[in-house]
Amino acid sequence: MAASRYLGSGGRDCLQVRPSRLIVTLPVYKDTKFLEETSRTLEDITPTLVKDFTLLIAEDGSNSSEIVAGLQKEYGNVAYFQNDRRLGRGKALREAWKKVRGNIYAYVDVDLATDLAKLDAYKNLVEQQRDFDLVTGSRYVPDSITSRPWLREAASIAYNWWVCMVFQTGVHDHQCGFKSFSRELVERLAVEAKSDSWFWDTEVIVLAKRLGFRVKEIPVYWTEKKGKRTPIMRLLKDVWLHGTGLLELFYRVYLS
């Protein structure tokens, strides 16, 4: 049986930590090289927007406990959910968010492909939650700047166009790992969302729109951090994952 644990601030084993206004989450899978620097960046920037926040590290199928222990000694607001067996991005976030209560739940990719400062992206991600239930970064709206391999960008644009047409979301980018949610929407998605994988990013936007929640896209300055070339096998794997996810979601939305 796979081991999992949850450590609250200060490194103490616990079932839950105290509520915070903002839960800013880092999904982690073999991302040790980014984790410490990104955590410190968020600890520096977030207090300028929200004083009461928890930095939640949701680690999925890897172990960065030594780095996290150091961060917890330095900062009093770091919580850690770790599972030895890979759950998938969607399930890892759902399980971690069950452990902590907040008014706003945000997550950013641990490699900070989205620049937090440029275009006021992080500020908008947090502050526009006053008027919307889901705020999501978009690489394909006016003012956004994106740098990534051309093949991957072309595949992404085609995918997002197809999702928008089929599910009538009105959203240009369903995949960006830069989102914030209201507590009400998180609680609803805990029941409605089924995807455990990266497809969860698409699923939550489709479901939020269909359930009548308010969705807002914001421009971002986004840079590919995983290499200037896209391995064909990685692209094919992503096509399969998202293709099967779309078929399952289409069945649930229109046929079941």
Buried (B, 14 or more C-beta within 10 A) or exposed (E): EEEBEBBBBBBEEBEEBEEBEBBBBBBBBEBBEBBBEBBBBBBEBBEEBBEEBBBBBBBBBBBBBEBBBBBBEEBEBBBBBBBBEBBBBBBBBBBBBBBBBBBBBBBBBBBBBBBBEBBEBBBBBBBBBEEBBBBBBBBBBEEBEBEBBEEBBEBBBEBBEEBBEBBEBEBBBBBBBBBBBBBEBBBBBEEBBBBBBBBBBBBBBBBBBEEEBBBBBBBBBBBBBEEEEBEEEEBEEBEEBBEEBBEBBBEBBEEE
